[in-house]
Every structure is written in C-alpha cells, then in structure tokens.
Amino acid sequence: MNGKKTILVACGTAIATSTVVAKAIEEALFDRGISANIRQCKAAEVPSLVEDADLVVTTTPVSVDKDIPVIQTLAFLTGIGKEDVIKQIVEALQD
C-alpha cells in the first residue's frame, strides 16, 4: 500500500454505530500492520466528505459519485461475516 489511506465510516447519526465500526476497523487493520486514517460521519455527509476518502464503509445506503469502493455492512455489529468484510477492506485499500 502506498501512503496512508483514508476510510470514511458512515452511519445514520455518526454517534454510536459509526464509533463501533470505526474502532473495529482500526483494531482489525492494526492487527494486520496496516495504518489508515479513519473518519466518522453521518450518511448524509458522505457526498460532501468523500472527495478525500479512499474507501467508504457504511451501515446504511449512501450515494457516492466518486469512483471509490463502498462497503455497506452490519458485520461489525452482528459479527456475522466480519472476517470477510475485513478482507474486503484490506483489498480495497491496496493499490
């Protein structure tokens, strides 16, 4: 991976859910020796913040006009499929 990537983590209100997801992503990446900037936001803020992001991880549908990966998942909340989503995130961050 070239340079530190930025992940935008979005949920409905950018309070509890995005905090849980952002922390889980941070820990999973740390365990794999990957450093990334992780920013939390409301789903409605994604269109205005996505310009600086390399990846969007969201718990709710979002609209993104930029050609970057968007992963919509509840895996970090339910635990179901979490490892698969982490793998998707790692792959999306690779050049």
N, C-alpha and C positions, 0 to 999 in steps of 0.2 A: 504494500500500500504506500502510495506516495503522498506525503503530507498528512496532516491531521484532518480527518473528515468530520463533517457536522451532521448530526442526526436531529431532526425535528420530531419531537414526540407530542402528539396531539390527542386530546380527549374533549369532551363537551365543555368543561369549565376550566381546565388547566389547574385543577387543585389536587384532588386525591388520586384519581386514576392515572393521570399522566405522571405523577410523582412515583407511584408504584412501578409503572412500566419503565420510566427513565432509570430508576435505581436498579431494576433487574437487568436492563440492558448494560448499564455501566459495569455491574458486577460480572456479567457474562463475558463482556469484552475484556475486562481486566484479567479474568481467569485465562484468557487466550492471548494475553500480551498485546492487546490492541487498545490504543488510546484514541478517544473521539470526543469532540465537543457535543454535548447533549443539551438541547434547549427544549423547554416545555412551552406549550401554547394551547390556546383554545382552538378547536377545529375551525371555527370561523376566521381565525387569524392566519391559517396556513397560507392562503393565497398571497398575503402581503409579506410573509416571512420566508417563503420557500426559495426565494432567489439565492440565498446564501447557504442553502442546505444541499447535502449530497444524498440524503435519504429521508423519507418521511415514514414514521411508524405511528399508526393511529388506531384508536379503538372504535372509531366511528367513521362513516364515509366522509371523505373530503374531496374537494375539487383542486386539482393541480394542473396548471397549464404548462409548467416546465417539464422537460423530458428527464425526470429522475424517478427512481424506484419509489413506490408507495406500498407499504406492507400494512394491511388492515388486519388486526388480530386481537383476540381476547386471551391468547395463550398465556400471557404473563399474569393474568388474573385468575384463570381457571387451572393453569398448569398443564392443560391438555395440548399437546403438540408444541410445547415450549422449546424443546431442543431443535425441532425442525425450523421454527421461526428464527432462533438464534443463528442457525446455519444460513438461512436466507439473508439475515442482516449482515453476517460476515462476508458472504458472497457479494452482496450489493455494495459493500464498502471497498471491495477490491477493484483495482483499475482494470 
